[in-house]
Amino acid sequence: MMSKIGKMAALAGAVCTSIGLADAAHAADIKGHVTVQGLRSPENIAVYVGAIPGKDFPAPAQHVVMDQKGLKFVPHILVVLKGTTVDFLNSDSTGHNVYWPAVSGNKKLAHNLGTWPQGQVKAFQFNDLGAAPLLCNVHPEMSGYVIVSPTPYFGVSDKEGNFDLKNVPPGHYTLITWSEEGKPTSQAVDVAAEAVTVALTVKK
C-alpha cells in the first residue's frame, strides 16, 4: 500500500509530467528569412536561440555526422547543442586531417584530431560554446564549421535565406545569428502557441 509521502511524490511527478506535456503541446516554430548586406549569399547562416537563464539541456545520446566528401566538409555549417558528439567521417579515398585553431578565440580550445583513411570515423564531444573552424592540413582548400549552441533550437538558412527552428516552447528569447563572413546579430523574439515569423539582417 502506498504511503502518504509516496502518494504525494507520485502526484508531484504527474503534475510535472502534465506541465511538460502541456509545454510540448504549445511549442511552436520560429520561421524566418535572412537578408544580407555585403555578403555573397544568405545561405549557410546559423540561427539559434541564445542561452535561457536557469535552463540547461542534456546532451543528446545520438551522434551527428560531419562528413569529408569530395574534398569538402559536408555540411559546410553544422550546428549542434552543447555536449553533442560529432562523428567525423572520411568518405574520400585520400587521407584527411581535421583540426581547428581555436573556439571563440580561446587557444586552449584548439584541437587536432589527426589524420585517418577512407571509411574511418573519429568522434569528438563539443562542450564549449562558439564556432570551431574546421580545417584539413592535407588539403588547405577545405573548410567547415561546427557551431555549438546553448539550446536545441537552431537551424541553418537555405539558398534563399529561409530558416525554421522547430518546437520552441512559449517564452521570450534572443535569436542569434552566426555566419562565415558577416557580423553576429541578435534579435528578441516572443513565442506563443502559433508559429512566429521573423526577419533578420546580417551585415558584413
Sequence and secondary structure as in RCSB ss.txt:
>XXXX:A:sequence
MMSKIGKMAALAGAVCTSIGLADAAHAADIKGHVTVQGLRSPENIAVYVGAIPGKDFPAPAQHVVMDQKGLKFVP
HILVVLKGTTVDFLNSDSTGHNVYWPAVSGNKKLAHNLGTWPQGQVKAFQFNDLGAAPLLCNVHPEMSGYVIVSP
TPYFGVSDKEGNFDLKNVPPGHYTLITWSEEGKPTSQAVDVAAEAVTVALTVKK
>XXXX:A:secstr
   HHHHHHHHHHHHHHHHHHHHHHH EEEEEEEEEESSS S S EEEE   TT      SS EEEEE SSSEES
SEEEEETT EEEEEE SSS EEEEES BTTBGGG EEEEEE TT EEEEE  S EEEEEE SS TT EEEEEEES
SS EEE  TTSEEEEEEE SEEEEEEEE SSS  EEEEEEE SS EEEEEEEE 
